[in-house]
Amino acid sequence: MYSRRRFLHAAMATTAGLALVSRAGFALAGESAQALRQRAIPATGETLPVIGAGTSGSFEATPGSDKFNGLKDVLKVFFEGGATLIDTSPNYSGADAVLGQLLEEGGWREQCFLATKIAADTREAAEAQWAASQRRLRTDHVELLQVHNLRQWKIQLPYARELKEQGKTKYVGVTHYLDSGLDELEQILRTEKLDFIQIHYSVNSPNAARTVLPLAQEKGVAVLINRAFDDGRLFASVRNTPLPDWAEEAGVSSWAQMFLKFAISHPAVTTVIPATSRADRQADNLQGGIGPLLTDAQQRSLIGMFA
Ligand SMILES: NC(=O)c1ccc[n+]([C@@H]2O[C@H](COP(=O)([O-])OP(=O)(O)OC[C@H]3O[C@@H](n4cnc5c(N)ncnc54)[C@H](OP(=O)(O)O)[C@@H]3O)[C@@H](O)[C@H]2O)c1
């Protein structure tokens, strides 16, 4: 249950975050102090804000560089805006170490719902990788441990469950990011007990809604959505395209908000995890989690536009 105290905290945090962004000179017209929408994790009832963040590409930075320093502002906007969930992986060219350093230096580890992955072929390799992940993330536990791209999941899912029993992770799950992974993911959802899945779902790649998303909902599995912007490619395709006439009534003022609202408008979706290295874009992305969801007709119209 989302308590009144937590709601007020989130609302105040949102106001502060947007004020910070406005002070920084980023145009954010007409925001109110509305809080980010929340969804419950079916396994426990714990709530998560519907907008989270990814780190692939966007958090690959050299400590001390301009990009690294800019990521501090990204996280400041993110946490002050009331968001909590950040997804990373030992496979993201050092992004997990950058995230670990920024969380420690910013004092944000406690409020972060930290998700990382196991991406290894053997049990031994997974053990070594998990030990390294704890050093790189500067923490001895995570909130979510996922088997990356279903890689050797028959070996790694039991290992993740062992780590859950040891209190090293609160939840376990599996991920994929391509339509070619949907059938296997469906089979795993039918046969294994999972807390989370992570999958792609976007206006130009909506096939997860055919089976995987309804099945996750039926089985009581939380869902993270990656690639809601098709790894940024969707922005190129709308460069000269105005938002639909109905955008304002949907509370949407940018294409980023539209793509994120599309993802969270599916009732199975818990949190969408867009990645950005820019604080102004982080503020824009958070706005996608505020206000009304898209109607079925609006969602269908977007899929038609990008088919
Ligand atoms: N198999 C897996 O487990 C798997 C696979 C894929 C992704 N993921 C996870 O999901 C996350 C998201 O996926 P993704 O990073 O592939 O792609 P994405 O979130 O669809 O797109 C990221 C791209 O969008 C740009 N962007 C972000 N916000 C924007 C905004 N408001 N306006 C304009 N451009 C914006 C970013 O550029 P800037 O940085 O320049 O803003 C970046 O190039 C990943 O970071 C990762 O954590 C997991």
The ligand as an ORCA input file, in Angstrom:
! r2SCAN-3c Opt
* xyz 0 1
  N      18.824     -7.790    -22.434
  C      18.734     -6.872    -21.539
  O      18.709     -7.148    -20.357
  C      18.640     -5.452    -21.977
  C      18.696     -5.121    -23.343
  C      18.543     -3.792    -23.702
  C      18.387     -2.831    -22.718
  N      18.382     -3.176    -21.388
  C      18.217     -2.165    -20.331
  O      17.220     -1.229    -20.731
  C      17.763      0.073    -20.749
  C      17.070      0.901    -21.809
  O      17.344      0.397    -23.107
  P      18.376      1.086    -24.111
  O      19.368      1.871    -23.318
  O      18.859      0.026    -25.017
  O      17.508      2.052    -25.006
  P      16.365      3.187    -24.812
  O      16.134      3.503    -23.382
  O      15.234      2.751    -25.675
  O      17.052      4.434    -25.537
  C      18.189      5.058    -25.025
  C      18.569      6.178    -25.990
  O      17.574      7.205    -25.961
  C      18.182      8.486    -25.750
  N      17.255      9.251    -24.898
  C      16.910      8.969    -23.605
  N      15.982      9.836    -23.157
  C      15.727     10.698    -24.177
  C      14.856     11.815    -24.322
  N      14.040     12.209    -23.328
  N      14.860     12.488    -25.505
  C      15.680     12.100    -26.527
  N      16.536     11.029    -26.448
  C      16.542     10.334    -25.286
  C      19.511      8.191    -25.091
  O      20.502      9.128    -25.454
  P      21.228     10.066    -24.336
  O      21.944      9.165    -23.381
  O      22.137     10.891    -25.220
  O      20.131     10.860    -23.704
  C      19.888      6.818    -25.656
  O      20.563      6.981    -26.900
  C      19.248     -0.154    -20.964
  O      20.007      0.987    -20.626
  C      19.489     -1.352    -20.078
  O      19.593     -0.965    -18.719
  C      18.479     -4.479    -21.010
*
